[in-house]
Amino acid sequence: MSWVDYVGFLAALTVLATFCMDTKLPLRGLAIASNILFIVYGTAGQLYPVLLLHALLLPINISKIVQLVRKNRFDARAAICCARPTRTGPSIAAHSLADSVRGMVHVRLKPQHENPGLPRDQGQRWR
């Protein structure tokens, strides 16, 4: 067996490993490694369909991993910006802005039960 065959087997193993992964970011990283190995294998073995396929898949995988990293950074920033402090007791300082706004704006979550003594159109009024 030549070194080209070893590169081909290693590329095939990386593809197998990507099918066993659960999370997207490591999957895309291994898919990029697989694409690079298959490009080397296709070039060295003069297997042009394999070379063409993985040359097309490589930029797709790179763009997908860049999108994932950007989304993860955005989600992390959003989690930091919108994090609510934990309440340890009845301290006013522990209330968040959302709790303050929620206290100022009265939003009824459940409709009022109809009062049997009132006509139907007056029983559903907001108080």
C-alpha positions in Angstrom: 0.0 0.0 0.0 1.2 3.5 -0.8 0.9 6.7 1.2 -2.0 7.7 -1.0 -4.0 4.7 0.2 -3.3 5.6 3.8 -4.5 9.1 3.2 -7.7 7.7 1.6 -8.3 5.4 4.5 -7.7 8.3 7.0 -10.1 10.5 5.0 -12.7 7.7 5.1 -12.3 7.3 8.9 -12.8 11.1 9.4 -16.1 10.9 7.5 -17.1 7.9 9.7 -16.3 9.9 12.8 -18.4 12.9 11.6 -21.4 10.6 11.4 -20.9 9.6 15.0 -20.9 13.2 16.3 -23.8 14.9 18.1 -22.7 18.6 18.2 -22.3 20.7 15.1 -19.1 22.6 15.7 -16.8 19.6 16.1 -18.7 17.9 13.3 -17.9 20.8 10.9 -14.3 20.9 12.1 -13.8 17.2 11.3 -15.7 17.6 8.0 -13.2 20.3 7.0 -10.3 18.0 7.9 -12.0 15.2 5.9 -12.4 17.5 2.9 -8.7 18.4 3.0 -7.7 14.8 3.3 -10.0 13.8 0.4 -8.6 16.7 -1.7 -5.1 15.4 -1.1 -6.2 11.9 -1.9 -8.0 12.9 -5.0 -5.1 14.9 -6.3 -2.4 12.3 -5.5 -4.5 9.4 -6.9 -5.9 11.4 -9.8 -9.4 10.7 -8.7 -11.1 13.8 -10.2 -14.7 13.2 -9.1 -13.5 12.9 -5.4 -11.3 16.0 -5.8 -14.2 18.0 -7.3 -16.7 17.0 -4.7 -14.5 17.8 -1.7 -13.2 21.0 -3.3 -16.9 22.1 -3.5 -17.7 20.9 0.0 -14.8 22.6 1.7 -16.0 26.2 1.3 -19.5 25.2 2.3 -18.2 23.6 5.5 -16.0 26.6 6.2 -18.9 29.0 5.8 -21.1 26.9 8.0 -18.5 26.8 10.8 -18.0 30.5 10.6 -21.8 31.0 10.9 -21.9 28.7 13.9 -19.0 30.5 15.6 -20.7 33.9 15.0 -24.0 32.6 16.3 -22.4 31.2 19.4 -20.7 34.5 20.1 -23.9 36.4 19.6 -25.8 34.0 21.9 -23.1 34.3 24.5 -23.3 38.1 24.3 -27.0 38.0 24.5 -26.9 35.7 27.5 -24.5 38.2 29.3 -26.6 41.2 28.4 -30.0 39.7 29.3 -28.9 37.6 32.3 -31.3 38.0 35.3 -29.7 38.2 38.7 -30.5 35.3 41.0 -32.7 36.2 43.9 -31.4 35.4 47.3 -34.0 37.1 49.3 -36.6 39.9 49.2 -34.0 42.5 48.2 -35.1 45.3 45.9 -31.6 45.3 44.4 -32.0 41.8 43.1 -35.0 42.7 40.9 -34.2 43.1 37.2 -35.5 45.7 34.8 -38.0 43.3 33.4 -39.5 42.7 36.9 -39.8 46.5 37.3 -41.5 46.9 34.0 -43.7 44.0 34.7 -44.8 45.7 37.9 -45.6 48.9 36.2 -47.6 47.5 33.3 -50.6 45.5 34.2 -51.1 42.6 31.8 -53.8 40.2 32.7 -52.8 36.6 31.8 -56.1 34.9 32.5 -59.5 36.3 31.4 -61.9 37.2 34.1 -64.6 34.8 34.9 -68.0 36.0 33.8 -70.1 37.5 36.5 -73.5 35.8 36.3 -75.3 39.0 37.6 -74.1 41.2 34.7 -75.0 41.1 31.1 -72.6 39.1 28.9 -70.8 42.1 27.3 -70.0 43.6 30.7 -68.8 40.4 32.3 -65.6 40.2 30.2 -64.4 43.8 30.8 -60.9 44.5 32.0 -60.8 46.2 35.3 
